[in-house]
């Protein structure tokens, strides 16, 4: 009886703040049954704020048979993935400002803030145990899948990619639509597993997460190098800003800030120098090249217009582990053909280079890094070889992945419920180029067709030949380079088969015991 009472209470309470928490247009939608996990949040009468967290209570239903029910009274024996207090606030910049449906930042708590609640860690929906989570809210992306598409494709290529799971949200008893419960790019045993920095010795050297983003935090580092276009024209009125993510600007100490600023500056100095291609003096001493290539490939394949310039994460281990910067990814809402951004007509194009978007006139510029890296023949050769690995792996049939994600959202009607709660077919949606879709199937078809056309163009530009990596390398120039058979660059011959491209363009297979 007590459990039944609590379930009724959880389902029915929280109506006090509905009018203040950005409810959907249509509020009387019931899920019934769904193949997606259901996230129930009771705001306990609080108005959710953009700056300060408020206490709330969250329960996640996720049954092992894959069918979940919103009626917790009629189905009292469902599997509860999580139940407990949370601290919640809104998150995002344009995803908050220009979207009717809002995204949330969530931290798990032992109790409410009013009752001394403290940090709590838990695994959610099969993702690793942690305290810090997001409920992303695809709205401008009417397909609902663009961000999840990029993150799911990238898993296995990067050292770490945030995991994400579709779900349906009921907030204070009202259906709020399809969301994506997602890990944040932060340090943690089951995220970026790097140690916290100290103030001296090797501990001072790592670990850190930093981010290229807007100038919207009180403590921030300015790059010494103004952005430029591909013709070398410098935008002296623009600055590239580096944010402190982990440790945050509130927590980072002065020695730590001075150290990571100096390492960031040293990387940019090396890349900007005349000797930037030198193996000993150039950029290779400062970055994990494969990691940067993975970032570029992921950004280019999706034509992510925010790539390189916003939410661009770098991280660093302690020097005793690896002194070089590595990269991971975040935020693909404005990718896969979605944006007609600021009247800069590049976001929906399939035949342009995303890393050259400083030429297009976007207000927030990107660093000079990738334009510079792409002028190094050895880097380009590695990128082409890595692209072949992508195309022979998870990126072999991206349109099929699009269809599989869309099926996940249509099988039990989640996409239909979303677009009933938040009707937007036939409306002008912020930054959207393609406005002709009148059904979910038409929107998904647009994403599918964009992916096919974009990858076909990149195949042509990068000389992708599905027959073999070796044939691809015949088209490259530069000094002798050694690759594994799956296209990974090596510093020396390894046991087994090695593919060696010489400076004259010839390619040989070399076996080493």
PyMOL commands that set and color helices and strands:
alter all, ss='L'
color gray80, all
select helices_A, chain A and resi 2-12+15-20+94-97+113-115+146-154+201-204+254-272+283-285+289-302+354-360+369-373+377-391+398-410+414-421+440-461+469-473
alter helices_A, ss='H'
color red, helices_A
select strands_A, chain A and resi 33-34+37-42+54-61+68-69+80-90+104-108+122-124+127-130+132-136+164-171+174-183+208-213+221-222+241-246+312-316+325-328+481-483+489-490+496-501+507-512
alter strands_A, ss='S'
color yellow, strands_A
deselect
rebuild
show_as cartoon
